[in-house]
């Protein structure tokens, strides 16, 4: 995917899925955006998970979801935690960028609905299949 308009549209749909209040619409968005066996990896797990793994003498585990049902659960849980209470919304933080053929970078922020200020964010590196669906998503929380 190299067309700038296609990249922007994909990034907008990607961010929109995290804000979608209707579960049926959210599920449909996921099926449209993601390859059936697409996956997301949280590259740098939260500090609590890293500490718990270290206490057991394990390296920090990658956190991964795979497939439409697991991605639906992941997006729905993020919506329930951050958006549904009305305190935050997810937004694109910059224009999406083509990094390689069929690989784009999407910078995003979690914005306070009260102040309009970014209170979190990150970078998602999306690898697309030949149909333009997300095959792999490497999420870096807090990346600037």
Buried (B, 14 or more C-beta within 10 A) or exposed (E): BEEEEBBBBBBEEBBBBBBBEEEEEBBBBBEEBBBEEBBBBBBBBEEEBBEBBEEEEEEBEEBEBBBBEBBBEBBBEBBEEBBEEEBBBBBBBEEBBBEEEBBBBBBBBBBBEEEEEBEBBBBBBBBBBEEBBBBBBBBBBEBE
